[in-house]
Amino acid sequence: MPVGNFKPKKLQKFLSLDTFIQGFYSSASDNQVEDSIRVYLRNSASPYAIVDSAKGILSTSGTVALSFNNISNGVNYYIQLKHRNTIETWSSIAKPFTSSLLNYNFTDSTTKAYGSNQIQIDAAPLRFGIYSGDENQDGSVDVSDVIDIFNDAANFVSGYVVTDVTGDDFVDSSDLLLTFNNSTNFVSVITP
């Protein structure tokens, strides 16, 4: 029984997540550049309010383990992925935590993302990743992203910057080409 202003802590819930980032992935080595990713857990009914979020480092093998404090077992949540220069991507369905754990793998099928909003990044092994190129985070890969990346490439910008969509710490033609291709395919966010 709570005493005074003391409230018992909710038990943490853990999400084991697998996802790859298109531009950061190398099919030659079957892994990717490590980078941070933010995950939001959202209600399963409109307006899909954010219930909790966590940030972690997505490993070279495409895995990250995250803990959440405001989540309940047995309640369905959409998983929303946000990264500094990718298209926001949601899980295809809302899933529950069971015994304080949820495992979700975006990498084995394009249909694991809402609206099948992923791209095949490797044929052997078959893998899918979230689209790269939305460096200004406006929900679509378009000419504004291409222009920003072109300008940074022309100025030889390097380091941890949003216009580096390949994760090699240098903005160059590879970043520009990947973003241009996604812009010509009208890649944009698809949400419930």
Summary of the structure (lengths in Angstrom):
residues: 192
radius of gyration: 17.9
end to end distance: 40.0
largest distance: 64.1
contacts: 596
relative contact order: 0.18
helix: 17%
strand: 38%
